[in-house]
Amino acid sequence: MFAANTMRNVLLTVIFGEQPLNIVPTSLGEVTMALPALAVFTWLPLFALGIMTARLLTPLSWIVGRTQWFLKEGKEHPLKAIGYVAAVAAFICTGTARTVFGA
């Protein structure tokens, strides 16, 4: 029913210019049919966000590797190096936020 009505609306609008498209879903079946389209259109921004996150975290992994080298027994305790780097990053972010927003 949804596809037939939509096709009729598209044809009437394109050929005759008589009525505007009625794209708002009105029943649960129409909403269910729209979910795959939403999934298709949301995966690309999520994929781009994942790539940007991975690229932003690459320098942090290099810094953690250098911190492991600096620490005594750093190769045996990688979480300690990650903790140190996270603490410094949190300190810098908090200091910057307090400076910018004047809290």
C-alpha positions as CSV (number, residue, x, y, z in Angstrom):
1,M,0.0,0.0,0.0
2,F,2.8,2.4,0.9
3,A,4.8,1.8,-2.3
4,A,1.7,2.2,-4.5
5,N,0.6,5.4,-2.9
6,T,4.1,6.8,-3.0
7,M,4.6,5.9,-6.6
8,R,1.3,7.5,-7.5
9,N,2.2,10.7,-5.6
10,V,5.6,10.9,-7.4
11,L,4.1,10.4,-10.8
12,L,1.3,13.0,-10.2
13,T,3.9,15.5,-8.9
14,V,6.5,15.0,-11.6
15,I,4.1,14.7,-14.6
16,F,1.2,17.0,-13.7
17,G,2.5,19.0,-10.7
18,E,-0.8,18.5,-9.0
19,Q,-0.1,17.5,-5.4
20,P,3.0,17.6,-3.1
21,L,4.6,14.4,-1.9
22,N,3.2,13.0,1.3
23,I,6.3,11.3,2.7
24,V,5.3,11.3,6.4
25,P,4.8,7.7,7.5
26,T,1.3,7.2,9.1
27,S,1.4,3.6,10.2
28,L,3.7,1.1,11.9
29,G,4.3,-0.8,8.7
30,E,5.4,2.4,6.9
31,V,7.8,3.2,9.8
32,T,9.2,-0.3,9.6
33,M,9.8,0.0,5.9
34,A,11.7,3.3,6.5
35,L,14.2,1.7,9.0
36,P,16.5,0.2,6.4
37,A,16.7,3.5,4.6
38,L,17.7,5.2,7.9
39,A,20.3,2.6,8.5
40,V,21.8,3.2,5.1
41,F,22.0,6.9,5.6
42,T,23.4,6.8,9.1
43,W,26.3,4.3,8.6
44,L,28.4,6.7,6.5
45,P,28.6,9.5,9.1
46,L,29.3,6.9,11.8
47,F,32.1,5.4,9.6
48,A,33.6,8.9,9.1
49,L,33.4,9.5,12.9
50,G,35.2,6.2,13.5
51,I,38.0,7.1,11.0
52,M,38.5,10.5,12.6
53,T,38.6,9.0,16.1
54,A,41.2,6.4,15.0
55,R,43.3,9.2,13.4
56,L,43.1,11.3,16.5
57,L,44.2,8.4,18.7
58,T,47.2,7.5,16.7
59,P,49.5,10.2,18.3
60,L,48.3,9.0,21.7
61,S,49.4,5.5,21.0
62,W,52.9,6.8,20.0
63,I,53.0,8.8,23.3
64,V,52.0,5.7,25.3
65,G,54.8,3.8,23.6
66,R,57.3,6.5,24.6
67,T,56.0,6.5,28.1
68,Q,56.5,2.7,28.3
69,W,60.1,3.2,27.3
70,F,60.5,5.9,29.9
71,L,59.0,3.9,32.8
72,K,60.9,1.2,34.7
73,E,59.3,-2.1,33.7
74,G,57.1,-0.2,31.2
75,K,56.8,-3.1,28.8
76,E,55.4,-5.4,31.5
77,H,52.8,-2.8,32.7
78,P,51.3,-1.0,29.7
79,L,48.2,0.1,31.6
80,K,50.4,2.2,33.9
81,A,51.7,4.1,30.8
82,I,48.1,4.5,29.5
83,G,47.1,5.9,32.9
84,Y,49.9,8.4,33.0
85,V,49.1,9.6,29.5
86,A,45.3,9.8,30.3
87,A,46.1,11.8,33.4
88,V,48.2,14.3,31.6
89,A,45.5,14.6,28.8
90,A,42.7,15.1,31.4
91,F,44.8,17.7,33.2
92,I,45.5,19.6,30.0
93,C,41.8,19.4,28.9
94,T,40.6,20.5,32.3
95,G,43.0,23.4,32.5
96,T,42.1,24.6,29.0
97,A,38.4,24.4,29.7
98,R,38.8,26.3,33.0
99,T,40.9,29.0,31.2
100,V,38.5,29.3,28.2
101,F,35.2,29.2,30.2
102,G,36.5,30.9,33.3
103,A,34.9,28.5,35.7
